[in-house]
Amino acid sequence: MSNVSNEKRIASASRVSKSSSQTIFKAFVDPDALVSWLPPKDMNGHISEFDVRDGGAYQI
């Protein structure tokens, strides 16, 4: 028996922040800022790929 599924996994999360648009933008385009807030509480993140260009991607 196998637990493998062909269904795509969809995850979502949200966060409310009283911050300026410039601060929010920096939180997404600065790798150090991103790993400071994106991982769940009590977890750490490490960025192995980070491309902030239009159409780019990141991998934590």
PDB file of N, CA, C, O and CB in Angstrom:
ATOM      1  N   MET A   1       0.842  -1.178   0.000  1.00  0.00           N
ATOM      2  CA  MET A   1       0.000   0.000   0.000  1.00  0.00           C
ATOM      3  C   MET A   1       0.887   1.242   0.000  1.00  0.00           C
ATOM      4  O   MET A   1       1.932   1.279   0.650  1.00  0.00           O
ATOM      5  CB  MET A   1      -0.958  -0.002   1.218  1.00  0.00           C
ATOM      6  N   SER A   2       0.455   2.239  -0.731  1.00  0.00           N
ATOM      7  CA  SER A   2       1.250   3.454  -0.866  1.00  0.00           C
ATOM      8  C   SER A   2       0.412   4.678  -0.528  1.00  0.00           C
ATOM      9  O   SER A   2      -0.787   4.722  -0.805  1.00  0.00           O
ATOM     10  CB  SER A   2       1.820   3.572  -2.285  1.00  0.00           C
ATOM     11  N   ASN A   3       1.057   5.666   0.071  1.00  0.00           N
ATOM     12  CA  ASN A   3       0.381   6.925   0.389  1.00  0.00           C
ATOM     13  C   ASN A   3       0.676   8.008  -0.636  1.00  0.00           C
ATOM     14  O   ASN A   3       0.426   9.184  -0.374  1.00  0.00           O
ATOM     15  CB  ASN A   3       0.792   7.404   1.767  1.00  0.00           C
ATOM     16  N   VAL A   4       1.199   7.639  -1.792  1.00  0.00           N
ATOM     17  CA  VAL A   4       1.544   8.600  -2.825  1.00  0.00           C
ATOM     18  C   VAL A   4       0.268   9.106  -3.487  1.00  0.00           C
ATOM     19  O   VAL A   4      -0.616   8.321  -3.829  1.00  0.00           O
ATOM     20  CB  VAL A   4       2.496   7.972  -3.870  1.00  0.00           C
ATOM     21  N   SER A   5       0.179  10.403  -3.663  1.00  0.00           N
ATOM     22  CA  SER A   5      -0.994  11.012  -4.278  1.00  0.00           C
ATOM     23  C   SER A   5      -0.565  11.810  -5.496  1.00  0.00           C
ATOM     24  O   SER A   5       0.482  12.456  -5.485  1.00  0.00           O
ATOM     25  CB  SER A   5      -1.745  11.912  -3.270  1.00  0.00           C
ATOM     26  N   ASN A   6      -1.365  11.767  -6.534  1.00  0.00           N
ATOM     27  CA  ASN A   6      -1.093  12.563  -7.728  1.00  0.00           C
ATOM     28  C   ASN A   6      -1.755  13.932  -7.656  1.00  0.00           C
ATOM     29  O   ASN A   6      -1.633  14.733  -8.584  1.00  0.00           O
ATOM     30  CB  ASN A   6      -1.565  11.826  -8.968  1.00  0.00           C
ATOM     31  N   GLU A   7      -2.456  14.204  -6.559  1.00  0.00           N
ATOM     32  CA  GLU A   7      -3.104  15.497  -6.405  1.00  0.00           C
ATOM     33  C   GLU A   7      -2.072  16.551  -6.038  1.00  0.00           C
ATOM     34  O   GLU A   7      -1.137  16.286  -5.283  1.00  0.00           O
ATOM     35  CB  GLU A   7      -4.213  15.431  -5.342  1.00  0.00           C
ATOM     36  N   LYS A   8      -2.257  17.763  -6.587  1.00  0.00           N
ATOM     37  CA  LYS A   8      -1.365  18.864  -6.245  1.00  0.00           C
ATOM     38  C   LYS A   8      -1.700  19.381  -4.851  1.00  0.00           C
ATOM     39  O   LYS A   8      -2.865  19.497  -4.472  1.00  0.00           O
ATOM     40  CB  LYS A   8      -1.469  19.999  -7.287  1.00  0.00           C
ATOM     41  N   ARG A   9      -0.661  19.683  -4.113  1.00  0.00           N
ATOM     42  CA  ARG A   9      -0.847  20.233  -2.780  1.00  0.00           C
ATOM     43  C   ARG A   9      -0.914  21.752  -2.888  1.00  0.00           C
ATOM     44  O   ARG A   9      -0.083  22.375  -3.549  1.00  0.00           O
ATOM     45  CB  ARG A   9       0.297  19.788  -1.822  1.00  0.00           C
ATOM     46  N   ILE A  10      -1.892  22.329  -2.243  1.00  0.00           N
ATOM     47  CA  ILE A  10      -2.034  23.779  -2.221  1.00  0.00           C
ATOM     48  C   ILE A  10      -2.005  24.222  -0.764  1.00  0.00           C
ATOM     49  O   ILE A  10      -2.803  23.765   0.055  1.00  0.00           O
ATOM     50  CB  ILE A  10      -3.355  24.243  -2.936  1.00  0.00           C
ATOM     51  N   ALA A  11      -1.088  25.105  -0.461  1.00  0.00           N
ATOM     52  CA  ALA A  11      -0.989  25.647   0.888  1.00  0.00           C
ATOM     53  C   ALA A  11      -1.166  27.157   0.820  1.00  0.00           C
ATOM     54  O   ALA A  11      -0.754  27.796  -0.148  1.00  0.00           O
ATOM     55  CB  ALA A  11       0.373  25.273   1.548  1.00  0.00           C
ATOM     56  N   SER A  12      -1.769  27.709   1.831  1.00  0.00           N
ATOM     57  CA  SER A  12      -1.914  29.153   1.872  1.00  0.00           C
ATOM     58  C   SER A  12      -1.720  29.630   3.307  1.00  0.00           C
ATOM     59  O   SER A  12      -1.922  28.886   4.267  1.00  0.00           O
ATOM     60  CB  SER A  12      -3.296  29.590   1.322  1.00  0.00           C
ATOM     61  N   ALA A  13      -1.332  30.868   3.418  1.00  0.00           N
ATOM     62  CA  ALA A  13      -1.139  31.483   4.724  1.00  0.00           C
ATOM     63  C   ALA A  13      -1.383  32.975   4.574  1.00  0.00           C
ATOM     64  O   ALA A  13      -1.332  33.517   3.470  1.00  0.00           O
ATOM     65  CB  ALA A  13       0.291  31.195   5.292  1.00  0.00           C
ATOM     66  N   SER A  14      -1.644  33.619   5.673  1.00  0.00           N
ATOM     67  CA  SER A  14      -1.818  35.065   5.626  1.00  0.00           C
ATOM     68  C   SER A  14      -1.233  35.671   6.892  1.00  0.00           C
ATOM     69  O   SER A  14      -1.075  35.008   7.917  1.00  0.00           O
ATOM     70  CB  SER A  14      -3.317  35.446   5.468  1.00  0.00           C
ATOM     71  N   ARG A  15      -0.922  36.946   6.779  1.00  0.00           N
ATOM     72  CA  ARG A  15      -0.363  37.667   7.913  1.00  0.00           C
ATOM     73  C   ARG A  15      -0.776  39.122   7.764  1.00  0.00           C
ATOM     74  O   ARG A  15      -0.704  39.678   6.668  1.00  0.00           O
ATOM     75  CB  ARG A  15       1.203  37.514   7.990  1.00  0.00           C
ATOM     76  N   VAL A  16      -1.202  39.738   8.843  1.00  0.00           N
ATOM     77  CA  VAL A  16      -1.580  41.144   8.842  1.00  0.00           C
ATOM     78  C   VAL A  16      -0.422  41.932   9.451  1.00  0.00           C
ATOM     79  O   VAL A  16       0.105  41.574  10.504  1.00  0.00           O
ATOM     80  CB  VAL A  16      -2.919  41.384   9.635  1.00  0.00           C
ATOM     81  N   SER A  17      -0.046  42.992   8.779  1.00  0.00           N
ATOM     82  CA  SER A  17       1.076  43.804   9.249  1.00  0.00           C
ATOM     83  C   SER A  17       0.757  45.282   9.084  1.00  0.00           C
ATOM     84  O   SER A  17       0.280  45.707   8.032  1.00  0.00           O
ATOM     85  CB  SER A  17       2.369  43.446   8.487  1.00  0.00           C
ATOM     86  N   LYS A  18       1.015  46.046  10.104  1.00  0.00           N
ATOM     87  CA  LYS A  18       0.857  47.499  10.026  1.00  0.00           C
ATOM     88  C   LYS A  18       2.205  48.070   9.595  1.00  0.00           C
ATOM     89  O   LYS A  18       2.969  48.576  10.417  1.00  0.00           O
ATOM     90  CB  LYS A  18       0.378  48.116  11.409  1.00  0.00           C
ATOM     91  N   SER A  19       2.481  47.985   8.319  1.00  0.00           N
ATOM     92  CA  SER A  19       3.763  48.428   7.779  1.00  0.00           C
ATOM     93  C   SER A  19       3.544  49.215   6.498  1.00  0.00           C
ATOM     94  O   SER A  19       2.507  49.098   5.846  1.00  0.00           O
ATOM     95  CB  SER A  19       4.693  47.229   7.521  1.00  0.00           C
ATOM     96  N   SER A  20       4.537  50.015   6.154  1.00  0.00           N
ATOM     97  CA  SER A  20       4.457  50.780   4.910  1.00  0.00           C
ATOM     98  C   SER A  20       4.641  49.838   3.723  1.00  0.00           C
ATOM     99  O   SER A  20       5.172  48.737   3.867  1.00  0.00           O
ATOM    100  CB  SER A  20       5.524  51.914   4.883  1.00  0.00           C
ATOM    101  N   SER A  21       4.201  50.280   2.561  1.00  0.00           N
ATOM    102  CA  SER A  21       4.366  49.450   1.360  1.00  0.00           C
ATOM    103  C   SER A  21       5.842  49.217   1.055  1.00  0.00           C
ATOM    104  O   SER A  21       6.201  48.159   0.540  1.00  0.00           O
ATOM    105  CB  SER A  21       3.678  50.108   0.152  1.00  0.00           C
ATOM    106  N   GLN A  22       6.698  50.179   1.362  1.00  0.00           N
ATOM    107  CA  GLN A  22       8.134  50.010   1.138  1.00  0.00           C
ATOM    108  C   GLN A  22       8.702  48.912   2.041  1.00  0.00           C
ATOM    109  O   GLN A  22       9.539  48.122   1.603  1.00  0.00           O
ATOM    110  CB  GLN A  22       8.875  51.338   1.387  1.00  0.00           C
ATOM    111  N   THR A  23       8.257  48.859   3.285  1.00  0.00           N
ATOM    112  CA  THR A  23       8.719  47.828   4.217  1.00  0.00           C
ATOM    113  C   THR A  23       8.253  46.448   3.771  1.00  0.00           C
ATOM    114  O   THR A  23       9.015  45.483   3.835  1.00  0.00           O
ATOM    115  CB  THR A  23       8.217  48.121   5.638  1.00  0.00           C
ATOM    116  N   ILE A  24       7.012  46.352   3.322  1.00  0.00           N
ATOM    117  CA  ILE A  24       6.483  45.073   2.833  1.00  0.00           C
ATOM    118  C   ILE A  24       7.259  44.624   1.602  1.00  0.00           C
ATOM    119  O   ILE A  24       7.618  43.452   1.491  1.00  0.00           O
ATOM    120  CB  ILE A  24       4.972  45.190   2.505  1.00  0.00           C
ATOM    121  N   PHE A  25       7.518  45.536   0.683  1.00  0.00           N
ATOM    122  CA  PHE A  25       8.279  45.201  -0.518  1.00  0.00           C
ATOM    123  C   PHE A  25       9.663  44.669  -0.142  1.00  0.00           C
ATOM    124  O   PHE A  25      10.104  43.648  -0.669  1.00  0.00           O
ATOM    125  CB  PHE A  25       8.409  46.434  -1.437  1.00  0.00           C
ATOM    126  N   LYS A  26      10.342  45.365   0.768  1.00  0.00           N
ATOM    127  CA  LYS A  26      11.680  44.926   1.183  1.00  0.00           C
ATOM    128  C   LYS A  26      11.624  43.547   1.839  1.00  0.00           C
ATOM    129  O   LYS A  26      12.549  42.751   1.678  1.00  0.00           O
ATOM    130  CB  LYS A  26      12.304  45.947   2.154  1.00  0.00           C
ATOM    131  N   ALA A  27      10.563  43.257   2.568  1.00  0.00           N
ATOM    132  CA  ALA A  27      10.426  41.959   3.230  1.00  0.00           C
ATOM    133  C   ALA A  27      10.386  40.814   2.223  1.00  0.00           C
ATOM    134  O   ALA A  27      10.725  39.680   2.562  1.00  0.00           O
ATOM    135  CB  ALA A  27       9.165  41.936   4.089  1.00  0.00           C
ATOM    136  N   PHE A  28       9.979  41.100   0.999  1.00  0.00           N
ATOM    137  CA  PHE A  28       9.911  40.070  -0.036  1.00  0.00           C
ATOM    138  C   PHE A  28      11.135  40.030  -0.946  1.00  0.00           C
ATOM    139  O   PHE A  28      11.408  38.991  -1.545  1.00  0.00           O
ATOM    140  CB  PHE A  28       8.689  40.281  -0.870  1.00  0.00           C
ATOM    141  N   VAL A  29      11.877  41.124  -1.067  1.00  0.00           N
ATOM    142  CA  VAL A  29      12.999  41.151  -2.012  1.00  0.00           C
ATOM    143  C   VAL A  29      14.374  41.102  -1.344  1.00  0.00           C
ATOM    144  O   VAL A  29      15.390  41.003  -2.032  1.00  0.00           O
ATOM    145  CB  VAL A  29      12.909  42.388  -2.857  1.00  0.00           C
ATOM    146  N   ASP A  30      14.416  41.170  -0.029  1.00  0.00           N
ATOM    147  CA  ASP A  30      15.668  41.061   0.711  1.00  0.00           C
ATOM    148  C   ASP A  30      15.744  39.645   1.297  1.00  0.00           C
ATOM    149  O   ASP A  30      14.943  39.307   2.169  1.00  0.00           O
ATOM    150  CB  ASP A  30      15.765  42.160   1.844  1.00  0.00           C
ATOM    151  N   PRO A  31      16.690  38.807   0.840  1.00  0.00           N
ATOM    152  CA  PRO A  31      16.748  37.418   1.310  1.00  0.00           C
ATOM    153  C   PRO A  31      16.853  37.289   2.823  1.00  0.00           C
ATOM    154  O   PRO A  31      16.232  36.401   3.406  1.00  0.00           O
ATOM    155  CB  PRO A  31      17.913  36.721   0.679  1.00  0.00           C
ATOM    156  N   ASP A  32      17.622  38.154   3.467  1.00  0.00           N
ATOM    157  CA  ASP A  32      17.754  38.073   4.922  1.00  0.00           C
ATOM    158  C   ASP A  32      16.435  38.406   5.611  1.00  0.00           C
ATOM    159  O   ASP A  32      16.067  37.778   6.603  1.00  0.00           O
ATOM    160  CB  ASP A  32      18.858  39.017   5.412  1.00  0.00           C
ATOM    161  N   ALA A  33      15.733  39.395   5.080  1.00  0.00           N
ATOM    162  CA  ALA A  33      14.433  39.750   5.652  1.00  0.00           C
ATOM    163  C   ALA A  33      13.432  38.615   5.444  1.00  0.00           C
ATOM    164  O   ALA A  33      12.659  38.294   6.347  1.00  0.00           O
ATOM    165  CB  ALA A  33      13.901  41.057   5.023  1.00  0.00           C
ATOM    166  N   LEU A  34      13.445  38.016   4.272  1.00  0.00           N
ATOM    167  CA  LEU A  34      12.498  36.944   3.950  1.00  0.00           C
ATOM    168  C   LEU A  34      12.639  35.762   4.903  1.00  0.00           C
ATOM    169  O   LEU A  34      11.634  35.258   5.407  1.00  0.00           O
ATOM    170  CB  LEU A  34      12.700  36.475   2.511  1.00  0.00           C
ATOM    171  N   VAL A  35      13.856  35.312   5.157  1.00  0.00           N
ATOM    172  CA  VAL A  35      14.029  34.159   6.052  1.00  0.00           C
ATOM    173  C   VAL A  35      13.801  34.525   7.513  1.00  0.00           C
ATOM    174  O   VAL A  35      13.675  33.639   8.358  1.00  0.00           O
ATOM    175  CB  VAL A  35      15.424  33.572   5.888  1.00  0.00           C
ATOM    176  N   SER A  36      13.744  35.823   7.822  1.00  0.00           N
ATOM    177  CA  SER A  36      13.480  36.205   9.207  1.00  0.00           C
ATOM    178  C   SER A  36      11.994  36.122   9.556  1.00  0.00           C
ATOM    179  O   SER A  36      11.651  35.965  10.728  1.00  0.00           O
ATOM    180  CB  SER A  36      13.988  37.613   9.462  1.00  0.00           C
ATOM    181  N   TRP A  37      11.103  36.224   8.564  1.00  0.00           N
ATOM    182  CA  TRP A  37       9.676  36.196   8.872  1.00  0.00           C
ATOM    183  C   TRP A  37       8.896  35.076   8.205  1.00  0.00           C
ATOM    184  O   TRP A  37       7.832  34.707   8.703  1.00  0.00           O
ATOM    185  CB  TRP A  37       9.076  37.479   8.489  1.00  0.00           C
ATOM    186  N   LEU A  38       9.375  34.519   7.102  1.00  0.00           N
ATOM    187  CA  LEU A  38       8.574  33.546   6.344  1.00  0.00           C
ATOM    188  C   LEU A  38       8.448  32.166   7.004  1.00  0.00           C
ATOM    189  O   LEU A  38       7.341  31.629   7.045  1.00  0.00           O
ATOM    190  CB  LEU A  38       9.169  33.376   4.983  1.00  0.00           C
ATOM    191  N   PRO A  39       9.515  31.575   7.515  1.00  0.00           N
ATOM    192  CA  PRO A  39       9.348  30.245   8.124  1.00  0.00           C
ATOM    193  C   PRO A  39       8.400  30.294   9.322  1.00  0.00           C
ATOM    194  O   PRO A  39       8.318  31.308  10.014  1.00  0.00           O
ATOM    195  CB  PRO A  39      10.712  29.682   8.561  1.00  0.00           C
ATOM    196  N   PRO A  40       7.688  29.194   9.560  1.00  0.00           N
ATOM    197  CA  PRO A  40       6.795  29.149  10.726  1.00  0.00           C
ATOM    198  C   PRO A  40       7.569  29.375  12.029  1.00  0.00           C
ATOM    199  O   PRO A  40       8.788  29.211  12.078  1.00  0.00           O
ATOM    200  CB  PRO A  40       6.058  27.796  10.781  1.00  0.00           C
ATOM    201  N   LYS A  41       6.846  29.750  13.068  1.00  0.00           N
ATOM    202  CA  LYS A  41       7.451  30.014  14.374  1.00  0.00           C
ATOM    203  C   LYS A  41       8.301  28.828  14.823  1.00  0.00           C
ATOM    204  O   LYS A  41       7.925  27.671  14.633  1.00  0.00           O
ATOM    205  CB  LYS A  41       6.363  30.317  15.422  1.00  0.00           C
ATOM    206  N   ASP A  42       9.433  29.129  15.412  1.00  0.00           N
ATOM    207  CA  ASP A  42      10.387  28.133  15.926  1.00  0.00           C
ATOM    208  C   ASP A  42      11.067  27.313  14.832  1.00  0.00           C
ATOM    209  O   ASP A  42      11.620  26.251  15.118  1.00  0.00           O
ATOM    210  CB  ASP A  42       9.679  27.198  16.869  1.00  0.00           C
ATOM    211  N   MET A  43      11.038  27.782  13.597  1.00  0.00           N
ATOM    212  CA  MET A  43      11.741  27.109  12.499  1.00  0.00           C
ATOM    213  C   MET A  43      12.678  28.112  11.840  1.00  0.00           C
ATOM    214  O   MET A  43      12.467  29.321  11.933  1.00  0.00           O
ATOM    215  CB  MET A  43      10.735  26.513  11.453  1.00  0.00           C
ATOM    216  N   ASN A  44      13.703  27.611  11.182  1.00  0.00           N
ATOM    217  CA  ASN A  44      14.663  28.446  10.478  1.00  0.00           C
ATOM    218  C   ASN A  44      14.537  28.222   8.982  1.00  0.00           C
ATOM    219  O   ASN A  44      14.054  27.179   8.541  1.00  0.00           O
ATOM    220  CB  ASN A  44      16.097  28.153  10.950  1.00  0.00           C
ATOM    221  N   GLY A  45      14.965  29.185   8.218  1.00  0.00           N
ATOM    222  CA  GLY A  45      14.951  29.047   6.770  1.00  0.00           C
ATOM    223  C   GLY A  45      16.325  29.319   6.188  1.00  0.00           C
ATOM    224  O   GLY A  45      17.112  30.075   6.757  1.00  0.00           O
ATOM    225  N   HIS A  46      16.604  28.707   5.066  1.00  0.00           N
ATOM    226  CA  HIS A  46      17.840  28.927   4.318  1.00  0.00           C
ATOM    227  C   HIS A  46      17.458  29.062   2.854  1.00  0.00           C
ATOM    228  O   HIS A  46      16.783  28.187   2.311  1.00  0.00           O
ATOM    229  CB  HIS A  46      18.876  27.758   4.538  1.00  0.00           C
ATOM    230  N   ILE A  47      17.872  30.129   2.212  1.00  0.00           N
ATOM    231  CA  ILE A  47      17.529  30.344   0.811  1.00  0.00           C
ATOM    232  C   ILE A  47      18.608  29.713  -0.064  1.00  0.00           C
ATOM    233  O   ILE A  47      19.790  30.038   0.051  1.00  0.00           O
ATOM    234  CB  ILE A  47      17.375  31.863   0.498  1.00  0.00           C
ATOM    235  N   SER A  48      18.183  28.809  -0.937  1.00  0.00           N
ATOM    236  CA  SER A  48      19.134  28.176  -1.856  1.00  0.00           C
ATOM    237  C   SER A  48      19.050  28.776  -3.251  1.00  0.00           C
ATOM    238  O   SER A  48      19.964  28.603  -4.057  1.00  0.00           O
ATOM    239  CB  SER A  48      18.883  26.675  -1.924  1.00  0.00           C
ATOM    240  N   GLU A  49      17.970  29.473  -3.540  1.00  0.00           N
ATOM    241  CA  GLU A  49      17.804  30.165  -4.832  1.00  0.00           C
ATOM    242  C   GLU A  49      16.989  31.414  -4.574  1.00  0.00           C
ATOM    243  O   GLU A  49      15.986  31.370  -3.860  1.00  0.00           O
ATOM    244  CB  GLU A  49      17.106  29.245  -5.914  1.00  0.00           C
ATOM    245  N   PHE A  50      17.419  32.544  -5.159  1.00  0.00           N
ATOM    246  CA  PHE A  50      16.694  33.790  -4.942  1.00  0.00           C
ATOM    247  C   PHE A  50      16.880  34.676  -6.153  1.00  0.00           C
ATOM    248  O   PHE A  50      17.971  35.199  -6.381  1.00  0.00           O
ATOM    249  CB  PHE A  50      17.173  34.507  -3.655  1.00  0.00           C
ATOM    250  N   ASP A  51      15.830  34.851  -6.932  1.00  0.00           N
ATOM    251  CA  ASP A  51      15.857  35.670  -8.138  1.00  0.00           C
ATOM    252  C   ASP A  51      14.650  36.584  -8.111  1.00  0.00           C
ATOM    253  O   ASP A  51      13.530  36.142  -8.368  1.00  0.00           O
ATOM    254  CB  ASP A  51      15.871  34.793  -9.429  1.00  0.00           C
ATOM    255  N   VAL A  52      14.865  37.866  -7.800  1.00  0.00           N
ATOM    256  CA  VAL A  52      13.761  38.805  -7.636  1.00  0.00           C
ATOM    257  C   VAL A  52      13.313  39.464  -8.930  1.00  0.00           C
ATOM    258  O   VAL A  52      12.452  40.343  -8.910  1.00  0.00           O
ATOM    259  CB  VAL A  52      14.148  39.858  -6.664  1.00  0.00           C
ATOM    260  N   ARG A  53      13.882  39.054 -10.050  1.00  0.00           N
ATOM    261  CA  ARG A  53      13.436  39.624 -11.328  1.00  0.00           C
ATOM    262  C   ARG A  53      12.003  39.180 -11.642  1.00  0.00           C
ATOM    263  O   ARG A  53      11.522  38.181 -11.108  1.00  0.00           O
ATOM    264  CB  ARG A  53      14.391  39.202 -12.476  1.00  0.00           C
ATOM    265  N   ASP A  54      11.335  39.932 -12.508  1.00  0.00           N
ATOM    266  CA  ASP A  54      10.000  39.566 -12.958  1.00  0.00           C
ATOM    267  C   ASP A  54      10.039  38.145 -13.519  1.00  0.00           C
ATOM    268  O   ASP A  54      10.822  37.854 -14.423  1.00  0.00           O
ATOM    269  CB  ASP A  54       9.474  40.573 -14.024  1.00  0.00           C
ATOM    270  N   GLY A  55       9.213  37.279 -12.994  1.00  0.00           N
ATOM    271  CA  GLY A  55       9.206  35.880 -13.419  1.00  0.00           C
ATOM    272  C   GLY A  55      10.215  35.021 -12.665  1.00  0.00           C
ATOM    273  O   GLY A  55      10.315  33.820 -12.916  1.00  0.00           O
ATOM    274  N   GLY A  56      10.962  35.625 -11.745  1.00  0.00           N
ATOM    275  CA  GLY A  56      11.966  34.892 -10.967  1.00  0.00           C
ATOM    276  C   GLY A  56      11.314  33.971  -9.930  1.00  0.00           C
ATOM    277  O   GLY A  56      10.092  33.825  -9.882  1.00  0.00           O
ATOM    278  N   ALA A  57      12.154  33.363  -9.115  1.00  0.00           N
ATOM    279  CA  ALA A  57      11.655  32.419  -8.122  1.00  0.00           C
ATOM    280  C   ALA A  57      12.581  32.406  -6.924  1.00  0.00           C
ATOM    281  O   ALA A  57      13.703  32.910  -6.982  1.00  0.00           O
ATOM    282  CB  ALA A  57      11.523  31.005  -8.719  1.00  0.00           C
ATOM    283  N   TYR A  58      12.103  31.826  -5.844  1.00  0.00           N
ATOM    284  CA  TYR A  58      12.974  31.599  -4.709  1.00  0.00           C
ATOM    285  C   TYR A  58      12.728  30.183  -4.197  1.00  0.00           C
ATOM    286  O   TYR A  58      11.652  29.615  -4.385  1.00  0.00           O
ATOM    287  CB  TYR A  58      12.733  32.658  -3.590  1.00  0.00           C
ATOM    288  N   GLN A  59      13.740  29.631  -3.550  1.00  0.00           N
ATOM    289  CA  GLN A  59      13.614  28.290  -2.988  1.00  0.00           C
ATOM    290  C   GLN A  59      14.233  28.319  -1.611  1.00  0.00           C
ATOM    291  O   GLN A  59      15.403  28.664  -1.442  1.00  0.00           O
ATOM    292  CB  GLN A  59      14.294  27.210  -3.894  1.00  0.00           C
ATOM    293  N   ILE A  60      13.434  27.951  -0.630  1.00  0.00           N
ATOM    294  CA  ILE A  60      13.896  27.941   0.759  1.00  0.00           C
ATOM    295  C   ILE A  60      14.059  26.505   1.196  1.00  0.00           C
ATOM    296  O   ILE A  60      14.442  26.246   2.337  1.00  0.00           O
ATOM    297  CB  ILE A  60      12.910  28.698   1.698  1.00  0.00           C
TER     298      ILE A  60
END
